[in-house]
Amino acid sequence: MSSTNTPRPTGGDVLVDVMRTHGVDTAFGVVSIHNLPLVEAVDRELRFVPVRHEAAAVNAADGYARATGRFGVALTSTGTGAGNAAGSMVEALTAGSRVLHVTGQIDSEFLGSGRGVIHEVPRQLQLLQAVSRFAATVQHASESRSVLESAIADLSSAPFAPASVEWPIDLQYLASSAEQADHQPKPSSRSAASWEAAVAEAIGLLSAARRPLIWAGGGARWIGAPLTALAERLGAGLLTSNSGRGSVPEDHPLVLGNFAANPGLASLIDDADLILSIGTHFRSNETKHYSLSLPATHIAIDLDPAALGRVYPATVALTGDAAALVPELLAGLAPHTADGWRHRVTTARQDVRHSLAEDIGAYRQICESIRHRLPRDAIVARDVTIPSSSWGNRLLEIYDPRSNIFPVGGGIGQGLAMGIGASIGRPDVPTLVMAGDGGLAVHLGEMATLADQQPWCVLVIFNDGGYGVLRNLQSQHTGRVSGVDLFTPDFGLLAASLDLPHTLVRDGAAFDTALVKALELQRPYVIEVDVTTLQPTPKPFVPPVHVPEGQRRSGR
């Protein structure tokens, strides 16, 4: 090979070296004149996935991170590209997801000059600081690796959060792996936790409890078997936030799941004498807008000391890693014999699931088909849509936290890109994406990414002609609808134009047949569900959003 065909080293090679060091093999992004060296190197040496929008690049990197346990990488341009990515960085920040966002920047000599260089935006670093815990600018070509490693060290420090690096284009071209300064990691500023007295107090309270509950949030996802063992030893019912689903497999008889706000659990929760919360923020939509009554005796575990007692006062507050603290609690506890409480928990678990299954009508057969046909470790990515909010986030069982992919911040339209990222990170298992027609239209272009990359991903579109969740909310509270009935594309024609197989179904039996076929292909497949034809008709789902009394329909 002639020397003219040998690519000159650039900062892209530095990025590739760093990604390889940390076991990351894929980056998602949109190519630009302000990130070309990075994209070229990743595409040549690893895998670059060209998505159609910068927000989707971050969502895909986010899904990759959640599904694999590694961090995800998103590459965007400067200016508008970085701005496009910011909304999805908010989701990563809300979810505590490990996303490394590397964005371009104009030439270093023009930074801050305000000359109107193409793609220039004032105060881009401040934008990145608003949506990341760590944000930095590469100031010299020789410090590129050090800045990247500092970003990765921060996003790898629990509690997790995304990180951003802006990299001037001239310094991308000038940087090389052979000329990088040694990276000097900063010592951790966190002091070692002293748990002994608080752990002993918590063990005493747990030992005395006869009707205990556990609430597992996102901070409980990686505890594993000790959390299951703790619930079994206590005979405790295990509630979860949406983020905590799969912390204990949801077919376990003690898992009440993401049903805390369900009226069917009100009596059980009222009678509980203790709650142990683990890594949860008690979000408004999961606590009846903070009106849910929980036991006064509250043991709280969280890495963030500010979260302890912020919503519900903590009798004992333990700051630290739940994966280390739960085994300590378990070691100090003798088995409980509260068989009556255990029976109440398992009965309540069955009752709330049966009640919800009755409410969702024909969706019940679809839910059962998904769970029956997917392997236990398959990934279920859910956008914000009625099937997700009403039953996908509760009744559709999750057995592994890595399988639980959804927008924690509630932003619509992110599910498909998250699912694409997750399926590329975990090609050994199928990914199923639940999306509505309204949410899918936000990033419709990512169907082209699906066709281009060919992951083992089944896209299920629930088509009700617009924003069904908001339509129901408006109908109940004001009696009129605004901005929710949308022009909807013909998804069959759209799929055909992208060479994606497509099946339109109108009932649960047809859905099951289509899902079997889709999974057998082991490549992208689109199943469209005509929601308007489903029988029996599902009960209208109205999201638990607080509307002041005077603004409700009865007041007009």
C-alpha positions in Angstrom: 0.0 0.0 0.0 1.4 3.4 -0.9 2.0 6.0 1.8 -0.6 8.2 0.2 -3.3 5.7 1.1 -2.2 5.6 4.8 -4.5 7.9 6.8 -2.6 10.6 8.7 -3.1 10.2 12.5 -5.7 12.6 14.0 -7.7 13.1 17.1 -10.0 10.4 15.8 -7.3 7.9 16.5 -7.0 9.2 20.0 -10.7 8.7 20.5 -10.5 5.2 19.1 -7.7 4.3 21.5 -9.7 5.6 24.4 -12.8 3.7 23.4 -10.9 0.5 22.9 -9.3 0.9 26.3 -12.8 1.0 27.9 -14.3 -1.8 25.8 -16.6 0.4 23.8 -16.9 -0.6 20.1 -19.6 1.7 18.7 -20.3 5.4 18.4 -23.5 7.0 17.1 -23.7 10.3 15.4 -24.2 12.7 12.5 -21.1 13.5 10.3 -20.2 17.1 9.9 -17.3 19.3 8.8 -16.7 19.9 12.4 -16.3 16.2 13.5 -15.0 14.6 10.4 -11.7 13.3 11.8 -13.5 11.6 14.7 -16.1 10.0 12.5 -13.6 8.8 9.9 -11.4 7.1 12.5 -14.3 5.4 14.4 -15.8 4.2 11.1 -12.4 2.8 9.9 -11.4 1.1 13.2 -14.6 0.4 15.1 -18.3 0.9 14.3 -19.9 4.2 13.5 -23.7 4.3 13.3 -24.9 7.2 11.2 -28.3 8.3 12.7 -30.5 10.9 11.1 -30.6 13.4 14.0 -28.2 14.4 16.8 -30.8 13.9 19.4 -31.2 10.3 18.2 -27.4 9.9 18.4 -27.5 10.6 22.1 -30.7 8.5 22.6 -29.0 5.6 20.8 -25.8 6.0 22.9 -28.0 6.1 26.0 -29.8 2.8 25.0 -26.4 1.2 24.2 -25.2 2.2 27.7 -28.2 0.9 29.6 -28.3 -2.4 27.7 -24.6 -3.2 27.9 -23.5 -1.7 31.2 -20.7 0.2 29.3 -20.8 3.9 28.4 -22.3 5.1 25.1 -20.6 7.5 22.7 -22.4 10.2 20.7 -20.6 12.3 18.1 -22.2 15.6 16.9 -21.3 18.8 15.2 -20.9 22.1 16.9 -23.6 24.8 17.2 -27.0 23.5 16.0 -25.8 19.9 16.2 -24.8 20.3 19.8 -28.1 22.1 20.5 -30.1 19.3 18.8 -28.3 16.8 21.1 -29.1 18.8 24.3 -32.7 17.6 24.8 -31.6 14.0 24.7 -28.7 14.8 27.1 -31.4 16.0 29.5 -32.9 12.5 29.3 -29.5 10.9 30.0 -28.9 13.3 32.9 -32.4 12.5 34.4 -31.8 8.8 34.0 -28.3 8.8 35.3 -27.1 7.2 32.1 -23.4 7.0 31.1 -23.3 8.9 27.8 -20.1 10.5 26.5 -21.1 13.3 24.1 -18.2 14.5 22.0 -19.2 17.6 19.9 -17.1 19.6 17.5 -16.2 23.2 17.9 -15.0 25.9 15.5 -11.2 26.5 15.1 -9.6 27.2 18.4 -8.1 30.6 17.3 -11.7 31.9 16.7 -13.3 30.7 19.9 -15.1 33.5 21.6 -14.4 36.0 18.8 -18.0 36.3 17.6 -17.0 36.5 14.0 -19.8 34.4 12.7 -17.7 31.3 11.8 -20.0 28.7 10.3 -21.6 26.5 13.0 -20.4 29.0 15.7 -22.7 29.4 18.7 -22.0 31.7 21.7 -21.5 30.0 25.1 -21.7 26.4 23.8 -19.8 25.2 26.8 -22.4 26.7 29.1 -25.1 24.7 27.1 -23.1 21.5 27.7 -22.7 22.3 31.4 -26.4 22.6 31.7 -27.1 19.1 30.4 -24.0 17.3 31.7 -22.3 16.9 35.1 -18.9 17.1 33.4 -18.2 19.5 30.4 -14.9 20.6 29.1 -13.1 22.0 26.1 -10.0 20.5 24.5 -7.6 23.5 24.7 -4.5 21.8 23.2 -4.0 18.9 20.7 -1.8 17.1 23.2 -4.4 17.1 26.0 -7.1 15.4 24.0 -6.8 12.0 25.6 -6.6 13.6 29.1 -9.8 15.5 28.6 -11.6 12.4 27.3 -10.3 10.3 30.1 -11.4 12.9 32.7 -14.9 12.9 31.1 -15.0 9.1 31.3 -13.8 9.0 34.9 -16.6 11.4 35.8 -19.4 9.6 34.0 -18.1 6.3 35.5 -18.4 7.7 39.1 -21.6 6.8 40.9 -24.1 8.3 41.0 -23.8 8.2 37.2 -24.3 11.1 34.9 -23.4 12.0 31.3 -20.4 14.0 30.2 -19.6 16.3 27.3 -16.4 17.3 25.5 -16.2 20.0 22.9 -13.3 19.6 20.5 -12.2 22.4 18.1 -11.9 21.1 14.6 -8.2 22.2 14.1 -7.2 20.4 17.3 -9.0 17.3 16.0 -6.8 17.3 12.9 -3.6 18.1 14.8 -3.9 15.6 17.7 -2.2 12.2 17.4 -2.0 9.2 19.7 1.8 9.4 19.8 1.9 13.0 21.1 -0.5 12.9 24.1 0.3 14.2 27.5 0.1 11.7 30.4 -3.3 11.6 31.9 -3.2 12.4 35.6 -6.4 11.2 37.2 -7.8 13.5 39.9 -8.2 11.9 43.3 -11.7 11.3 44.4 -13.1 14.0 46.6 -15.6 11.7 48.2 -14.8 10.6 51.7 -15.2 7.0 52.8 -18.6 6.4 54.3 -19.0 5.3 57.9 -22.0 3.1 58.0 -21.6 1.0 61.2 -23.9 2.8 63.5 -26.6 3.5 60.9 -26.5 0.0 59.6 -26.9 -1.4 63.1 -29.9 0.9 63.6 -31.4 -0.1 60.3 -31.0 -3.8 61.1 -32.8 -3.3 64.4 -35.7 -1.6 62.7 -35.9 -4.3 60.0 -35.8 -7.0 62.6 -38.7 -5.5 64.5 -40.8 -4.9 61.4 -43.7 -7.3 60.8 -45.2 -5.7 57.7 -42.2 -4.4 55.7 -42.1 -3.0 52.2 -39.1 -2.3 50.0 -39.1 0.4 47.3 -36.4 -0.3 44.7 -35.5 2.6 42.4 -32.9 3.0 39.7 -30.2 2.8 42.3 -31.2 -0.8 43.1 -30.6 -2.1 39.5 -27.2 -3.6 40.1 -27.6 -5.1 43.6 -28.6 -8.5 42.1 -29.2 -11.6 44.2 -28.7 -10.0 47.6 -31.8 -7.8 47.0 -33.9 -10.9 46.2 -32.5 -12.6 49.3 -33.3 -9.5 51.5 -36.9 -9.4 50.3 -37.3 -13.2 51.0 -35.7 -13.0 54.4 -38.0 -10.1 55.5 -41.1 -11.4 53.7 -41.3 -7.9 52.3 -43.3 -6.8 49.3 -41.1 -5.1 46.8 -42.4 -2.0 45.1 -40.4 -0.5 42.3 -40.2 2.8 40.4 -40.2 2.4 36.6 -36.4 2.7 36.7 -36.0 0.0 39.3 -37.9 -2.7 37.3 -36.0 -5.9 36.9 -33.9 -5.4 40.1 -35.7 -8.5 41.2 -37.2 -10.6 38.4 -40.9 -9.5 38.1 -42.2 -13.0 38.2 -41.0 -13.4 41.8 -44.1 -13.7 44.1 -42.9 -10.9 46.4 -42.5 -8.3 43.6 -45.4 -5.9 43.7 -43.7 -3.8 41.0 -44.5 -0.4 39.6 -47.9 -0.3 41.1 -47.4 1.9 44.2 -50.0 4.4 43.0 -52.6 1.7 42.0 -55.7 1.9 44.3 -55.4 -1.9 44.7 -52.3 -1.5 46.8 -53.6 1.3 49.0 -54.7 -1.0 51.9 -51.5 -3.0 51.9 -49.3 0.2 51.9 -51.5 1.8 54.6 -51.0 -1.3 56.8 -47.2 -1.6 56.3 -45.1 -0.7 59.3 -41.7 0.0 57.6 -40.4 0.9 54.2 -36.8 0.5 53.0 -36.2 2.7 49.9 -33.2 2.1 47.7 -32.0 4.6 45.2 -35.3 6.2 44.3 -36.4 9.9 44.0 -40.1 9.1 44.6 -41.1 10.8 41.4 -44.4 12.7 41.3 -46.1 10.3 38.7 -45.3 7.3 40.9 -46.5 8.8 44.2 -49.8 10.4 43.3 -48.1 13.8 43.0 -46.4 13.2 46.4 -49.7 12.5 48.1 -49.1 8.8 48.5 -48.9 7.8 52.2 -46.0 5.6 53.1 -45.0 4.1 56.5 -43.5 6.6 59.0 -40.6 4.3 59.7 -38.4 4.8 56.7 -34.9 3.5 56.0 -33.4 5.3 53.0 -30.4 4.3 51.0 -29.0 6.6 48.3 -25.6 7.6 46.9 -26.8 11.2 46.8 -27.1 12.5 50.4 -29.4 15.3 49.1 -32.0 12.7 48.0 -32.3 11.1 51.5 -35.5 12.3 53.1 -36.2 14.9 50.4 -39.7 13.6 49.7 -40.4 11.2 52.6 -38.6 11.9 55.9 -36.0 9.2 56.7 -35.8 7.5 60.1 -32.4 6.1 59.1 -30.5 7.6 56.2 -27.6 5.6 54.6 -25.4 7.4 52.1 -23.6 4.9 49.9 -23.7 2.2 47.3 -26.7 0.0 47.7 -24.7 -3.0 46.2 -22.5 -2.8 49.3 -25.1 -1.8 51.9 -27.8 -4.4 51.1 -25.5 -7.4 51.8 -24.6 -5.8 55.1 -28.2 -5.5 56.1 -28.8 -9.1 54.9 -25.9 -10.4 57.0 -27.4 -8.9 60.2 -30.9 -10.2 59.8 -32.5 -13.4 60.9 -35.3 -14.9 58.8 -38.8 -13.5 59.5 -41.9 -15.6 60.0 -44.5 -13.1 59.0 -46.4 -15.6 56.8 -49.7 -13.6 57.1 -48.0 -10.6 55.6 -46.3 -12.5 52.9 -49.6 -14.0 51.9 -51.2 -10.5 51.7 -48.3 -9.3 49.5 -48.6 -12.2 47.1 -52.4 -11.8 47.0 -52.2 -8.0 46.4 -49.7 -8.7 43.6 -52.1 -11.0 41.8 -55.1 -8.7 42.3 -53.5 -5.5 40.9 -52.3 -7.4 37.9 -55.6 -9.1 37.3 -57.4 -5.8 37.6 -55.1 -4.0 35.1 -55.3 -6.9 32.7 -59.1 -6.6 32.7 -58.9 -2.8 32.1 -56.7 -3.0 29.0 -59.0 -5.1 27.0 -57.4 -6.4 23.8 -54.0 -5.2 24.8 -54.0 -8.1 27.3 -53.5 -10.6 24.5 -50.8 -8.4 23.0 -49.0 -8.1 26.3 -49.1 -11.8 26.9 -47.8 -12.5 23.4 -44.8 -10.2 23.8 -43.9 -11.8 27.1 -44.5 -15.3 25.9 -42.6 -14.9 22.6 -39.6 -12.9 23.8 -36.8 -14.6 25.6 -36.4 -13.5 29.2 -33.3 -11.5 28.4 -34.8 -9.7 25.4 -34.7 -5.9 25.5 -38.0 -4.0 25.8 -37.7 -0.4 24.7 -40.7 1.8 25.3 -41.5 5.2 24.0 -44.1 7.4 25.7 -47.4 6.0 24.4 -50.6 4.6 25.9 -49.6 0.9 25.8 -46.3 1.7 27.5 -47.8 4.0 30.1 -50.8 1.9 30.9 -49.4 -1.7 30.8 -45.9 -1.8 29.3 -44.4 0.0 32.3 -46.2 -2.3 34.7 -47.8 -5.5 33.5 -45.2 -6.5 30.9 -42.8 -8.4 33.1 -39.1 -7.4 33.2 -36.5 -9.9 34.5 -33.2 -8.0 34.0 -32.6 -4.3 34.5 -30.6 -4.2 31.3 -33.8 -5.1 29.4 -35.7 -2.1 30.8 -35.2 0.8 28.3 -37.5 3.8 28.4 -37.4 7.6 28.7 -37.2 8.4 32.4 -37.8 12.1 31.8 -41.0 11.4 29.9 -39.9 12.9 26.7 -41.9 11.6 23.7 -40.2 10.3 20.5 -37.0 8.8 22.0 -37.9 5.1 22.1 -36.9 4.0 18.6 -33.4 5.5 18.8 -32.9 4.0 22.3 -34.0 0.7 21.0 -31.6 0.9 18.0 -28.7 1.6 20.3 -29.7 -1.2 22.7 -30.1 -3.7 19.9 -26.7 -2.8 18.4 -25.1 -3.2 21.9 -26.8 -6.5 22.5 -27.0 -8.3 19.1 -27.4 -11.7 20.7 -31.0 -11.0 21.9 -34.0 -9.4 20.2 -35.1 -5.9 21.0 -38.8 -4.9 20.8 -39.6 -1.2 20.6 -43.1 0.0 21.6 -43.9 3.3 20.0 -47.0 5.3 19.2 -47.6 6.9 15.8 -47.3 10.4 17.3 -44.0 9.7 19.1 -42.5 7.9 16.2 -43.1 10.9 14.0 -40.8 13.0 16.2 -37.8 11.0 14.8 -39.3 9.3 11.8 -36.0 9.4 10.1 -34.6 6.8 12.5 -36.6 4.2 10.6 -34.0 4.8 7.9 -31.3 4.1 10.5 -33.1 0.9 11.4 -33.2 -0.2 7.7 -29.5 0.8 7.2 -28.1 -1.0 10.3 -30.3 -4.1 10.2 -30.3 -4.9 14.0 -32.5 -7.6 15.4 -35.2 -5.1 16.3 -39.0 -5.4 16.1 -40.7 -2.0 15.9 -44.3 -2.1 17.2 -46.3 1.0 16.2 -49.5 1.5 18.1 -51.5 3.8 15.7 -54.3 5.8 17.1 -53.9 8.9 14.8 -52.1 11.3 17.2 -51.2 11.8 20.8 -53.6 9.4 22.5 -52.3 10.1 26.1 -52.9 13.8 25.8 -56.2 13.3 24.0 -57.5 11.3 26.9 -56.2 13.8 29.4 -57.9 16.7 27.7 -61.1 14.9 27.2 -61.4 14.0 30.8 -60.4 17.4 32.3 -61.7 20.0 29.8 -64.0 18.1 27.4 -62.2 19.4 24.3 -59.0 18.4 22.5 -56.3 20.6 21.0 -53.2 19.7 19.0 -53.5 16.0 19.4 -55.2 14.7 16.2 -52.4 14.4 13.7 -52.0 13.6 10.1 -50.5 10.1 10.2 -48.4 8.5 7.4 -49.2 5.2 5.8 -46.7 3.1 7.7 -47.0 0.2 5.2 -45.9 2.4 2.3 -43.2 4.0 4.4 -41.8 0.7 5.5 -41.9 -0.5 1.9 -40.0 2.5 0.7 -37.3 1.6 3.3 -37.4 -2.1 2.4 -38.6 -3.0 5.9 -41.1 -5.8 6.2 -44.4 -4.6 7.6 -47.6 -6.2 8.9 -50.8 -4.3 9.9 -52.8 -6.1 12.6 -56.2 -5.4 14.1 -56.4 -7.9 16.9 -54.3 -9.9 19.4 -54.3 -13.2 17.5 -52.9 -11.5 14.4 -50.3 -9.7 16.5 -49.1 -13.0 17.9 -48.7 -14.5 14.5 -46.8 -11.4 13.2 -44.5 -11.3 16.2 -43.5 -15.0 15.7 -42.6 -14.2 12.1 -40.8 -11.0 13.0 -38.6 -12.7 15.6 -37.7 -15.6 13.3 -36.3 -13.2 10.7 -33.7 -11.8 13.2 -33.6 -8.4 11.5 -35.8 -5.3 11.5 -39.6 -5.8 11.2 -42.4 -3.3 11.6 -45.7 -4.4 13.2 -48.4 -1.8 13.1 -51.4 -2.2 15.5 -54.6 -0.4 14.4 -55.7 0.7 17.9 -59.1 1.8 16.7 -60.2 -1.7 15.8 -59.1 -3.5 19.0 -61.8 -5.5 20.8 -62.6 -5.6 23.6 -61.9 -1.8 23.7 -59.3 -0.9 26.3 -60.4 1.4 29.2 -59.2 5.0 28.4 -55.8 5.6 30.0 -55.5 9.1 31.7 -52.0 9.9 32.9 -51.6 10.8 36.6 -51.0 14.5 35.9 -52.0 17.0 38.5 -54.7 19.5 37.2 -55.9 22.2 39.6 -59.5 21.7 40.7 -60.8 24.8 39.1 -59.4 23.8 35.7 -61.2 20.4 35.6 -64.2 19.8 33.5 -66.6 19.7 36.4 -65.6 23.3 37.2 -66.6 24.7 33.8 
